[in-house]
Amino acid sequence: MAWFEEYTTWLTTHEYGIDERDHGNNHSAWWVAQVAAFSSLTGNNKHLNFCRELFKNTILPNQIDSEGIFKDEITRTKPYSYSLFNLEAFALICQLLSTDEENLWNYNTKDGKSIKIAFSFMFPFIIDKTKWPYPPDIAY
């Protein structure tokens, strides 16, 4: 347990951890997912609350556009893979940080951004990747 507490402290205080938190694309989402998972394990409500607010007020509104597209991910060399990777982080965040009082699966920003629109955008391409309208991943 101590290792998870120490690692979470490192993630939240060291310049490398803070750089990941503030990176802006899937790095930031996965930072929240990690800190939320380890804080849940160790019972650190301060970090859980911080992660919840960071997701609602920064990660979600800044990473998804009005159509549900992860705008930073579709400009990368593997736009499909990175979009799915980020969607996975968002799903984990919603699962870890939802409470009886606040269900992040149903959370919407004031301008209507939500994990639901991200899933709605990606779903057709999960079913049939050939319909992906952006450049293909360089690895495939």
C-alpha positions as CSV (number, residue, x, y, z in Angstrom):
1,M,0.0,0.0,0.0
2,A,2.8,2.4,0.8
3,W,4.3,2.1,-2.7
4,F,0.9,3.2,-4.2
5,E,0.8,6.2,-1.8
6,E,4.4,7.1,-2.6
7,Y,3.8,6.8,-6.4
8,T,0.7,8.9,-6.2
9,T,2.6,11.5,-4.3
10,W,5.3,11.5,-7.0
11,L,2.6,11.8,-9.7
12,T,1.0,14.8,-8.0
13,T,4.1,16.6,-6.9
14,H,7.1,15.8,-9.2
15,E,7.6,18.0,-12.3
16,Y,7.4,14.9,-14.5
17,G,4.1,13.9,-13.1
18,I,2.7,17.4,-13.3
19,D,3.9,17.7,-16.9
20,E,1.9,14.5,-17.7
21,R,-1.2,15.9,-15.9
22,D,-0.9,19.1,-17.9
23,H,0.1,17.5,-21.3
24,G,-3.4,17.8,-22.7
25,N,-4.1,14.6,-24.7
26,N,-4.3,11.0,-23.6
27,H,-1.3,11.6,-21.2
28,S,-3.5,13.8,-19.1
29,A,-6.4,11.4,-19.2
30,W,-4.2,8.5,-18.2
31,W,-2.7,10.6,-15.4
32,V,-6.2,11.1,-14.0
33,A,-6.9,7.4,-14.4
34,Q,-3.8,6.3,-12.5
35,V,-4.1,8.8,-9.7
36,A,-7.8,7.9,-9.3
37,A,-7.1,4.2,-9.3
38,F,-4.3,4.5,-6.7
39,S,-6.2,7.0,-4.6
40,S,-9.2,4.8,-4.6
41,L,-7.0,1.9,-3.4
42,T,-5.4,4.0,-0.6
43,G,-8.5,5.9,0.4
44,N,-7.1,9.4,-0.6
45,N,-10.3,11.4,-1.0
46,K,-8.5,14.6,-1.6
47,H,-6.9,13.2,-4.7
48,L,-10.1,11.5,-5.8
49,N,-12.0,14.9,-5.5
50,F,-9.2,16.7,-7.4
51,C,-9.3,14.1,-10.2
52,R,-13.0,14.3,-10.5
53,E,-12.9,18.1,-10.8
54,L,-10.0,18.0,-13.2
55,F,-11.9,15.5,-15.4
56,K,-15.1,17.5,-15.4
57,N,-13.6,21.0,-15.8
58,T,-10.4,20.4,-17.9
59,I,-9.9,16.9,-19.4
60,L,-13.4,16.3,-20.8
61,P,-14.1,19.9,-22.1
62,N,-10.7,20.3,-23.6
63,Q,-10.2,16.9,-25.2
64,I,-13.5,16.2,-26.8
65,D,-15.1,18.4,-29.5
66,S,-18.8,18.9,-29.9
67,E,-19.0,15.7,-32.1
68,G,-17.2,13.5,-29.6
69,I,-13.9,13.5,-31.4
70,F,-10.7,13.5,-29.4
71,K,-9.2,16.4,-31.4
72,D,-5.6,16.0,-30.2
73,E,-5.6,12.2,-30.9
74,I,-6.8,12.4,-34.6
75,T,-3.8,14.6,-35.5
76,R,-1.3,11.9,-34.4
77,T,0.4,9.1,-36.4
78,K,-2.1,6.5,-35.0
79,P,-5.3,8.5,-34.8
80,Y,-7.6,5.5,-34.5
81,S,-5.6,3.7,-31.9
82,Y,-5.0,6.8,-29.8
83,S,-8.7,7.7,-30.0
84,L,-9.6,4.2,-28.6
85,F,-6.8,4.5,-26.1
86,N,-8.1,7.8,-24.8
87,L,-11.7,6.5,-24.8
88,E,-10.5,3.6,-22.6
89,A,-8.9,6.1,-20.1
90,F,-12.2,8.1,-20.1
91,A,-14.2,5.0,-19.4
92,L,-11.9,4.0,-16.5
93,I,-12.1,7.5,-15.1
94,C,-15.9,7.5,-15.2
95,Q,-15.9,4.1,-13.5
96,L,-13.4,5.0,-10.8
97,L,-14.7,8.5,-10.0
98,S,-18.4,8.1,-10.2
99,T,-20.3,8.3,-6.9
100,D,-23.9,7.8,-5.9
101,E,-24.2,11.6,-5.9
102,E,-22.3,12.1,-9.2
103,N,-22.3,9.7,-12.0
104,L,-19.7,10.7,-14.5
105,W,-21.1,8.3,-17.1
106,N,-24.0,10.8,-17.3
107,Y,-22.1,14.0,-16.8
108,N,-22.3,16.7,-19.5
109,T,-20.4,19.9,-19.8
110,K,-22.4,23.1,-20.2
111,D,-21.9,22.8,-24.0
112,G,-23.0,19.2,-24.1
113,K,-19.7,17.3,-24.1
114,S,-19.7,13.9,-22.5
115,I,-18.2,10.4,-22.6
116,K,-21.5,9.4,-24.3
117,I,-20.8,11.5,-27.4
118,A,-17.2,10.1,-27.5
119,F,-18.6,6.6,-27.5
120,S,-21.2,7.5,-30.0
121,F,-18.5,8.9,-32.3
122,M,-16.2,5.9,-32.0
123,F,-18.8,3.1,-32.0
124,P,-19.4,2.9,-35.8
125,F,-15.6,2.6,-36.4
126,I,-15.3,0.0,-33.7
127,I,-17.9,-2.0,-35.6
128,D,-16.3,-1.3,-39.0
129,K,-12.8,0.2,-38.9
130,T,-12.9,0.7,-42.7
131,K,-15.4,3.6,-42.2
132,W,-12.8,5.6,-40.2
133,P,-12.8,9.0,-41.9
134,Y,-9.3,10.1,-40.8
135,P,-5.9,9.0,-41.9
136,P,-5.1,5.3,-41.1
137,D,-2.7,4.4,-38.3
138,I,0.8,4.2,-39.6
139,A,1.3,0.8,-37.8
140,Y,-1.5,-0.9,-39.7
